[in-house]
Amino acid sequence: MALEITDANFEQEVLKSSQPVLLDFWATWCGPCRAIAPSIEELAKEYEGRAVVGKMDVDANDQTPASYGIRNIPTVLFFKNGQMVEKLVGAAPKSTFEEKLKALL
C-alpha cells in the first residue's frame, strides 16, 4: 500500500529517504486522481523495499504542495537523494510512472 505522506512526515519519508521516491499529489474529489490510484498502489507493492511510493492529499496538506508549486492534480513528483528530479502533471498510464521510477533505481 502506498505510504501516506503529510506535511509533518514529508522531510523524514521523502527528503531523507535512502531510496527513490514517487509522490502522488491527489484529492478525493479529483477524477483523474482516482483513475491513476490503482496504478500507484500496484507500484507501491511491486517496488516495496526498492523505492518509496507515497500519496499526499492536497486538501489535508498545504505546505508541501505550495512549496513545490503544485497547481494541478494529479501531479507525481520523483525524488532521489532528497532532490526532486522529475515531475509529471496529469493522469498517465502505469508504464509512464514505472519508467520514471526504474530510471532512479
Residue frames as a rotation matrix with the C-alpha (Angstrom) as fourth column:
MET 1
0.576 0.818 0.000 0.00
0.818 -0.576 0.000 0.00
0.000 0.000 -1.000 0.00
ALA 2
0.027 -0.550 0.835 1.23
0.428 -0.748 -0.507 3.50
0.903 0.371 0.216 -0.81
LEU 3
-0.479 -0.330 -0.813 2.62
0.877 -0.162 -0.451 5.39
0.017 -0.930 0.367 2.16
GLU 4
0.687 0.700 0.198 0.54
0.673 -0.714 0.191 8.34
0.275 0.002 -0.962 3.40
ILE 5
-0.504 -0.862 0.045 2.78
0.822 -0.495 -0.280 11.38
0.263 -0.105 0.959 3.20
THR 6
0.696 0.689 -0.202 1.86
0.716 -0.643 0.272 14.51
0.057 -0.334 -0.941 5.15
ASP 7
0.605 -0.484 0.632 3.43
-0.237 -0.867 -0.438 17.91
0.760 0.115 -0.640 5.70
ALA 8
0.712 -0.259 0.653 4.56
-0.684 -0.050 0.727 16.53
-0.155 -0.965 -0.213 9.08
ASN 9
0.479 -0.540 0.692 6.38
0.071 0.810 0.583 13.44
-0.875 -0.230 0.426 7.77
PHE 10
0.999 -0.034 -0.016 7.45
-0.020 -0.120 -0.993 14.74
0.032 0.992 -0.120 4.31
GLU 11
0.392 -0.919 0.047 11.03
-0.899 -0.393 -0.195 15.56
0.198 0.035 -0.980 5.31
GLN 12
-0.139 -0.450 0.882 11.60
-0.696 0.678 0.236 12.19
-0.705 -0.581 -0.408 7.01
GLU 13
0.302 0.397 0.867 9.83
0.158 0.876 -0.456 9.95
-0.940 0.275 0.202 4.46
VAL 14
0.928 0.106 0.356 10.77
0.365 -0.081 -0.927 11.76
-0.069 0.991 -0.114 1.24
LEU 15
0.755 -0.643 0.132 13.73
-0.518 -0.707 -0.481 14.10
0.402 0.295 -0.867 1.60
LYS 16
-0.007 -0.789 0.614 15.69
-0.965 0.166 0.203 11.81
-0.262 -0.591 -0.763 3.94
SER 17
0.844 0.376 0.383 14.77
-0.277 0.916 -0.290 8.57
-0.460 0.138 0.877 2.15
SER 18
-0.251 -0.959 0.134 17.69
-0.425 0.233 0.875 6.40
-0.870 0.162 -0.466 1.09
GLN 19
-0.430 0.212 0.878 15.51
0.710 0.680 0.184 5.08
-0.558 0.702 -0.443 -1.74
PRO 20
-0.948 0.206 0.241 13.98
0.047 -0.662 0.748 6.85
0.314 0.721 0.618 -4.74
VAL 21
-0.577 0.787 -0.219 10.52
0.302 -0.043 -0.952 8.28
-0.758 -0.616 -0.213 -4.03
LEU 22
-0.705 0.570 0.423 7.41
0.363 -0.222 0.905 8.55
0.609 0.791 -0.051 -6.20
LEU 23
-0.751 0.459 -0.474 4.96
0.357 -0.322 -0.877 11.00
-0.555 -0.828 0.079 -4.58
ASP 24
-0.510 0.708 0.488 1.41
0.670 -0.029 0.742 11.35
0.539 0.705 -0.460 -5.91
PHE 25
-0.928 0.304 -0.215 -0.40
-0.107 -0.770 -0.629 14.59
-0.357 -0.561 0.747 -5.03
TRP 26
-0.672 0.740 -0.034 -4.16
0.412 0.411 0.813 13.91
0.616 0.533 -0.581 -5.10
ALA 27
-0.764 0.551 0.336 -7.59
-0.621 -0.487 -0.614 14.75
-0.175 -0.678 0.714 -3.63
THR 28
-0.632 0.560 0.535 -10.72
0.254 0.803 -0.539 12.68
-0.732 -0.205 -0.650 -3.04
TRP 29
0.360 0.870 -0.337 -12.80
-0.011 -0.357 -0.934 14.83
-0.933 0.340 -0.119 -5.43
CYS 30
-0.112 -0.544 -0.832 -10.32
-0.851 -0.379 0.363 14.51
-0.513 0.748 -0.421 -8.32
GLY 31
0.834 0.546 0.078 -11.48
-0.405 0.703 -0.584 12.07
-0.374 0.456 0.808 -11.02
PRO 32
0.578 -0.679 -0.453 -8.11
-0.391 0.257 -0.884 11.68
0.716 0.688 -0.117 -12.77
CYS 33
-0.328 -0.674 0.662 -6.52
-0.920 0.067 -0.387 11.09
0.217 -0.735 -0.642 -9.33
ARG 34
0.226 0.503 0.834 -8.92
-0.638 0.723 -0.264 8.21
-0.736 -0.473 0.484 -8.72
ALA 35
0.918 0.135 -0.372 -8.15
-0.390 0.474 -0.790 6.89
0.070 0.870 0.488 -12.21
ILE 36
0.180 -0.935 -0.304 -4.41
-0.466 0.191 -0.864 6.55
0.866 0.298 -0.401 -11.52
ALA 37
0.227 -0.070 0.971 -4.80
-0.973 0.015 0.229 5.37
-0.031 -0.997 -0.064 -7.89
PRO 38
0.934 0.117 0.339 -4.79
-0.148 0.987 0.067 1.63
-0.326 -0.113 0.939 -8.76
SER 39
0.667 -0.744 0.023 -1.54
0.239 0.185 -0.953 2.07
0.705 0.641 0.301 -10.74
ILE 40
0.061 -0.635 0.770 0.09
-0.718 -0.564 -0.408 3.91
0.694 -0.528 -0.490 -7.83
GLU 41
0.505 0.202 0.839 -0.97
-0.799 0.476 0.366 1.15
-0.326 -0.856 0.401 -5.41
GLU 42
0.986 -0.164 0.037 0.39
0.164 0.889 -0.427 -1.54
0.037 0.427 0.903 -7.76
LEU 43
0.341 -0.912 0.227 3.72
-0.048 -0.258 -0.965 0.25
0.939 0.318 -0.131 -8.00
ALA 44
0.205 -0.224 0.953 3.84
-0.946 -0.296 0.134 0.51
0.252 -0.928 -0.273 -4.19
LYS 45
0.796 0.134 0.590 3.55
-0.345 0.902 0.260 -3.28
-0.498 -0.411 0.764 -3.95
GLU 46
0.910 -0.399 0.114 5.90
0.338 0.554 -0.761 -4.04
0.241 0.731 0.639 -6.85
TYR 47
0.193 -0.884 0.426 8.67
0.040 -0.426 -0.904 -1.71
0.980 0.191 -0.047 -5.67
GLU 48
0.931 0.175 0.321 8.39
-0.308 -0.095 0.947 -2.38
0.196 -0.980 -0.035 -1.93
GLY 49
0.679 -0.733 0.054 11.88
0.393 0.425 0.815 -2.43
-0.620 -0.532 0.577 -0.44
ARG 50
-0.165 -0.749 0.642 13.39
0.977 -0.037 0.208 -0.75
-0.132 0.662 0.738 -3.52
ALA 51
-0.762 0.017 0.647 11.52
0.200 -0.945 0.260 2.57
0.616 0.328 0.716 -3.65
VAL 52
-0.693 0.594 -0.408 9.06
0.350 -0.217 -0.911 4.60
-0.630 -0.775 -0.058 -1.60
VAL 53
-0.655 0.604 0.454 5.68
0.382 -0.254 0.889 5.15
0.652 0.755 -0.065 -3.23
GLY 54
-0.704 0.349 -0.618 3.58
0.555 -0.272 -0.786 7.71
-0.443 -0.897 -0.002 -1.41
LYS 55
-0.127 0.752 0.647 0.43
0.738 -0.364 0.568 9.76
0.663 0.549 -0.509 -1.72
MET 56
-0.863 -0.108 -0.493 -0.26
0.428 -0.675 -0.601 13.24
-0.268 -0.730 0.629 -0.35
ASP 57
0.132 0.976 0.172 -3.81
0.990 -0.138 0.025 14.59
0.048 0.167 -0.985 -0.02
VAL 58
-0.662 -0.458 0.594 -3.58
0.516 -0.853 -0.083 18.24
0.544 0.252 0.800 -1.11
ASP 59
0.250 0.823 0.509 -6.73
-0.026 -0.520 0.854 19.14
0.968 -0.227 -0.109 0.85
ALA 60
0.910 0.084 -0.406 -5.23
0.372 0.266 0.889 17.92
0.182 -0.960 0.211 4.13
ASN 61
0.131 -0.948 -0.291 -1.70
0.760 -0.092 0.643 19.24
-0.636 -0.306 0.709 3.50
ASP 62
0.939 0.303 0.161 -1.00
0.333 -0.692 -0.640 22.69
-0.082 0.655 -0.751 2.11
GLN 63
0.544 -0.784 -0.298 2.65
-0.407 -0.557 0.723 23.44
-0.734 -0.272 -0.623 2.91
THR 64
-0.307 -0.745 0.592 4.37
0.172 0.569 0.804 20.81
-0.936 0.348 -0.047 0.76
PRO 65
0.225 0.405 0.886 2.17
0.939 0.155 -0.308 21.22
-0.262 0.901 -0.345 -2.35
ALA 66
0.978 0.150 -0.146 2.67
0.122 -0.975 -0.187 25.01
-0.170 0.165 -0.972 -2.15
SER 67
0.339 -0.927 -0.159 6.43
-0.393 -0.294 0.871 24.70
-0.855 -0.233 -0.464 -1.78
TYR 68
-0.554 -0.522 0.648 6.63
0.335 0.573 0.748 22.54
-0.762 0.632 -0.143 -4.92
GLY 69
-0.693 0.269 -0.669 4.21
-0.598 -0.732 0.326 24.71
-0.402 0.626 0.668 -6.93
ILE 70
-0.829 0.466 0.310 1.53
0.532 0.827 0.180 22.04
-0.172 0.314 -0.934 -7.24
ARG 71
-0.724 0.581 -0.372 -1.29
-0.585 -0.803 -0.115 23.77
-0.365 0.135 0.921 -9.15
ASN 72
0.162 0.747 -0.645 -2.97
-0.909 0.368 0.198 20.84
0.385 0.554 0.738 -10.88
ILE 73
-0.472 -0.268 0.840 -3.65
-0.611 0.786 -0.093 17.33
-0.635 -0.557 -0.535 -9.69
PRO 74
0.864 -0.500 -0.049 -2.77
0.364 0.556 0.747 14.62
-0.347 -0.663 0.663 -10.10
THR 75
0.549 -0.834 -0.066 0.86
-0.685 -0.403 -0.607 15.65
0.479 0.378 -0.792 -10.05
VAL 76
0.934 -0.337 -0.117 3.50
0.353 0.829 0.434 13.00
-0.049 -0.446 0.893 -9.44
LEU 77
0.582 -0.806 0.107 6.94
-0.785 -0.591 -0.184 14.07
0.212 0.023 -0.977 -8.27
PHE 78
0.792 -0.450 -0.413 10.00
0.414 0.892 -0.180 11.83
0.449 -0.029 0.893 -8.28
PHE 79
0.729 -0.552 0.404 12.78
-0.683 -0.618 0.388 12.33
0.035 -0.559 -0.828 -5.74
LYS 80
0.654 -0.628 -0.422 16.28
0.526 0.778 -0.343 10.93
0.544 0.002 0.839 -5.46
ASN 81
-0.331 -0.839 -0.432 18.71
0.884 -0.116 -0.452 11.76
0.329 -0.532 0.780 -2.66
GLY 82
-0.196 0.348 -0.917 16.33
0.729 -0.574 -0.373 14.39
-0.656 -0.741 -0.141 -1.31
GLN 83
-0.727 -0.107 -0.678 16.04
-0.288 -0.849 0.443 16.25
-0.624 0.517 0.586 -4.61
MET 84
0.464 0.870 0.164 13.06
-0.047 0.209 -0.977 16.46
-0.884 0.446 0.138 -6.93
VAL 85
-0.619 -0.785 0.040 14.29
-0.070 0.106 0.992 15.09
-0.782 0.611 -0.120 -10.26
GLU 86
-0.912 0.374 0.172 11.10
0.265 0.216 0.940 14.62
0.314 0.902 -0.296 -12.30
LYS 87
-0.602 0.780 -0.171 7.54
-0.247 -0.386 -0.889 15.99
-0.759 -0.493 0.425 -12.41
LEU 88
-0.872 0.446 0.204 4.53
0.388 0.374 0.842 14.56
0.299 0.813 -0.500 -14.24
VAL 89
-0.717 0.685 -0.134 1.28
-0.433 -0.587 -0.684 16.54
-0.547 -0.432 0.717 -14.31
GLY 90
0.051 0.849 -0.527 -2.00
-0.998 0.064 0.006 14.83
0.039 0.525 0.850 -15.15
ALA 91
0.588 0.262 0.765 -3.10
-0.368 0.929 -0.036 11.24
-0.720 -0.260 0.643 -15.47
ALA 92
-0.081 -0.643 -0.761 -0.74
-0.983 0.178 -0.046 8.86
0.165 0.745 -0.647 -17.26
PRO 93
0.690 0.298 -0.660 -0.54
-0.288 0.949 0.128 5.11
0.664 0.102 0.740 -17.79
LYS 94
0.925 -0.321 0.202 1.19
-0.071 0.377 0.923 2.99
-0.373 -0.869 0.326 -15.16
SER 95
0.546 -0.751 0.372 4.02
0.838 0.480 -0.261 2.30
0.018 0.454 0.891 -17.59
THR 96
0.403 -0.370 0.837 4.92
0.152 -0.875 -0.460 6.01
0.903 0.313 -0.296 -17.65
PHE 97
0.728 -0.103 0.678 5.25
-0.660 -0.377 0.650 6.18
0.189 -0.920 -0.342 -13.86
GLU 98
0.867 -0.384 0.318 7.14
0.195 0.848 0.493 2.88
-0.459 -0.365 0.810 -13.77
GLU 99
0.543 -0.675 0.499 9.61
0.685 0.013 -0.728 4.01
0.485 0.737 0.470 -16.45
LYS 100
0.390 -0.363 0.846 10.47
-0.358 -0.906 -0.224 7.15
0.848 -0.216 -0.484 -14.44
LEU 101
0.785 -0.043 0.618 10.79
-0.601 0.189 0.776 5.16
-0.150 -0.981 0.122 -11.21
LYS 102
0.849 -0.470 0.240 13.00
0.495 0.867 -0.054 2.47
-0.183 0.165 0.969 -12.79
ALA 103
0.485 -0.677 0.554 15.36
0.338 -0.439 -0.833 5.15
0.806 0.592 0.016 -14.08
LEU 104
0.398 -0.286 0.872 16.02
-0.718 -0.689 0.102 6.24
0.571 -0.667 -0.479 -10.49
LEU 105
0.972 0.009 0.234 16.88
-0.162 0.746 0.645 2.78
-0.169 -0.665 0.727 -9.13
